[in-house]
Structure formats: structure tokens, C-alpha cells
Amino acid sequence: MATERIIVQNIVMILGIKVLVMVLGILGLAGMWAAVMADVGVCLLAVGNSMRIFRINPAGEEIKAVSCPFRRDFGRHGNLRAV
């Protein structure tokens, strides 16, 4: 499924960039600001990549996203209730 493929792409991209920056930091080639900018940048890239789930297909019909299996409200003890 396309949604699962995008999720896997995001996870691999996030972990790959974080490991790369961590290795560069260990070698002394990247400082704290590089790590912060890489973290924020990879977050924005992942959100942008995830937006592809909501794109419109070539036939002009909207592709429906998978809905969350939880209600928006919380139970008595603060737990999410399954629908």
C-alpha cells in the first residue's frame, strides 16, 4: 500500500540523516547547531513527504486518507477510546 511505503520512507530517511549527523558529530565535523538544523529539517521533509498521502490521483478524485481508529475525546481516565 502507498501509505505504508511513505511511512517506511519517512522512517528510513529520518534515521539515516540522524545517524549521519551523529557520526559527523563524533568525528568533530558537525556541531550542536548542525544537529538541531538537521533534526528540524528532517522533520519538515517527513511532513512534506507525508502530505503526498493526501494528493489527488490522475482521475481527479481525492485519495482518502486512513482515518484514526480513536475518537477525538478522552475517556474518564484520560485514555483514548477506540471507535
C-alpha positions as CSV (number, residue, x, y, z in Angstrom):
1,M,0.0,0.0,0.0
2,A,1.2,3.5,-0.8
3,T,0.6,4.8,2.7
4,E,2.8,2.2,4.3
5,R,5.5,2.8,1.7
6,I,5.6,6.5,2.5
7,I,5.8,5.7,6.3
8,V,8.7,3.4,5.7
9,Q,10.4,6.1,3.5
10,N,10.0,8.7,6.3
11,I,11.4,6.3,9.0
12,V,14.4,5.4,6.9
13,M,15.1,9.0,5.9
14,I,14.8,10.2,9.5
15,L,17.0,7.5,11.0
16,G,19.6,7.8,8.1
17,I,20.0,11.5,8.4
18,K,20.2,11.4,12.2
19,V,22.8,8.6,12.1
20,L,24.8,10.6,9.5
21,V,24.8,13.8,11.7
22,M,25.6,11.7,14.8
23,V,28.7,10.2,13.0
24,L,29.7,13.6,11.8
25,G,29.4,14.9,15.3
26,I,31.5,12.1,16.7
27,L,34.2,12.9,14.1
28,G,34.0,16.6,15.1
29,L,32.7,17.7,11.7
30,A,29.2,18.7,12.9
31,G,28.3,20.8,16.0
32,M,25.2,21.2,18.0
33,W,23.6,23.7,15.6
34,A,24.1,21.3,12.7
35,A,22.4,18.6,14.7
36,V,19.5,20.9,15.6
37,M,19.1,22.1,12.0
38,A,19.3,18.5,10.7
39,D,16.6,17.5,13.2
40,V,14.2,20.3,12.2
41,G,15.0,19.9,8.5
42,V,14.3,16.1,8.5
43,C,11.1,16.8,10.4
44,L,9.9,19.2,7.7
45,L,10.9,16.8,5.0
46,A,9.0,14.0,6.6
47,V,5.9,16.1,7.0
48,G,6.2,17.2,3.4
49,N,6.7,13.6,2.2
50,S,3.6,12.6,4.2
51,M,1.5,15.2,2.5
52,R,1.7,13.0,-0.6
53,I,-0.9,10.7,1.0
54,F,-3.5,13.5,0.5
55,R,-2.7,14.2,-3.1
56,I,-5.3,13.9,-5.9
57,N,-5.0,11.0,-8.3
58,P,-4.9,11.5,-12.1
59,A,-8.6,10.8,-12.5
60,G,-9.3,13.9,-10.4
61,E,-10.7,12.0,-7.4
62,E,-9.3,12.7,-4.0
63,I,-7.4,9.9,-2.3
64,K,-8.9,9.4,1.1
65,A,-6.5,9.1,4.0
66,V,-6.9,6.4,6.6
67,S,-8.9,7.7,9.5
68,C,-7.6,7.4,13.1
69,P,-9.1,4.5,15.0
70,F,-9.5,6.6,18.1
71,R,-12.1,9.2,18.9
72,R,-11.0,12.8,19.5
73,D,-12.3,12.8,23.0
74,F,-10.8,11.1,26.0
75,G,-12.3,8.7,28.5
76,R,-12.8,9.2,32.2
77,H,-9.2,8.3,33.0
78,G,-7.6,10.2,30.1
79,N,-7.3,7.2,27.8
80,L,-8.3,7.4,24.2
81,R,-11.4,5.3,23.4
82,A,-11.5,3.1,20.3
83,V,-14.3,3.7,17.9
